[in-house]
Amino acid sequence: MSGKVKKYFRNVFVAFDQLFNALTGGDEDETISSRLGKARRNGSRFATVICWVLTHVFFWEKGDHCARSIEEDEGANEIVKF
C-alpha cells in the first residue's frame, strides 16, 4: 500500500475510534485507548482487562497499547468514567 492510502485508513480508523469513545461518554477528541489507559492508571479493573486485550489484538505494536495511546491533553469533556 502506498503511504497516502495507509494514512487515509489510519485517519478513518482514528475517526471511528474517537466516535466510539464519544458514544460511550468520553471526550469527543480522545481515542478509546487513551481513555482506557488513563482509567487503568487510576485503578479501573475493567480498563485493565480491556487494555490487556487491546495489547494482544495489536500484537505487532511493541509495548503496552493503552499506555502508549494516552493523550494527556485530551479528556476534559469526558462524561462517563470507566
C-alpha positions as CSV (number, residue, x, y, z in Angstrom):
1,M,0.0,0.0,0.0
2,S,1.2,3.5,-0.7
3,G,1.9,5.9,2.1
4,K,-1.2,8.0,1.2
5,V,-3.5,5.0,1.3
6,K,-2.1,3.9,4.7
7,K,-2.5,7.4,6.0
8,Y,-6.1,7.5,4.8
9,F,-7.0,4.3,6.5
10,R,-5.3,5.3,9.7
11,N,-7.2,8.6,9.7
12,V,-10.5,6.8,9.2
13,F,-9.7,4.3,11.9
14,V,-8.9,7.1,14.4
15,A,-12.1,8.9,13.5
16,F,-14.2,5.7,14.3
17,D,-12.1,5.2,17.5
18,Q,-12.9,8.8,18.6
19,L,-16.6,8.4,17.6
20,F,-16.9,5.2,19.7
21,N,-15.3,7.0,22.6
22,A,-17.8,9.8,22.4
23,L,-20.7,7.4,22.1
24,T,-19.6,5.8,25.3
25,G,-19.4,9.1,27.2
26,G,-15.9,10.0,26.5
27,D,-14.3,13.2,25.2
28,E,-15.0,13.7,21.5
29,D,-11.4,14.3,20.6
30,E,-9.8,11.4,22.6
31,T,-9.4,7.8,21.5
32,I,-10.9,5.0,23.5
33,S,-7.4,3.5,24.1
34,S,-6.2,6.8,25.6
35,R,-9.3,6.9,27.9
36,L,-8.8,3.3,28.9
37,G,-5.1,3.8,29.6
38,K,-5.9,6.7,32.0
39,A,-8.7,4.7,33.7
40,R,-6.3,1.8,34.2
41,R,-3.7,4.1,35.6
42,N,-6.4,5.3,38.1
43,G,-7.1,1.7,39.2
44,S,-10.0,0.6,37.0
45,R,-10.2,-3.2,36.7
46,F,-12.5,-3.0,33.7
47,A,-9.9,-0.9,31.9
48,T,-7.1,-3.2,32.9
49,V,-8.8,-6.2,31.3
50,I,-9.7,-4.3,28.1
51,C,-6.2,-2.9,27.8
52,W,-4.7,-6.4,28.1
53,V,-7.0,-7.5,25.3
54,L,-6.1,-4.5,23.1
55,T,-2.4,-5.1,23.6
56,H,-2.8,-8.6,22.3
57,V,-5.1,-7.6,19.4
58,F,-2.5,-5.0,18.3
59,F,0.3,-7.6,18.8
60,W,2.5,-6.1,16.1
61,E,3.0,-3.0,18.1
62,K,5.7,-3.1,20.7
63,G,4.7,-2.5,24.3
64,D,1.5,-1.6,26.1
65,H,-1.1,-0.3,23.6
66,C,-3.1,1.7,26.1
67,A,-0.1,3.3,27.8
68,R,1.4,4.3,24.5
69,S,-2.0,5.8,23.4
70,I,-2.6,8.1,26.3
71,E,-3.2,11.7,25.2
72,E,-2.7,13.8,28.4
73,D,-4.1,16.9,26.7
74,E,-7.4,15.3,25.9
75,G,-10.3,14.0,28.1
76,A,-11.6,17.2,29.7
77,N,-15.0,16.7,28.2
78,E,-15.4,13.1,29.4
79,I,-18.9,12.5,30.8
80,V,-18.7,8.8,31.9
81,K,-15.7,7.4,33.8
82,F,-14.6,3.8,33.4
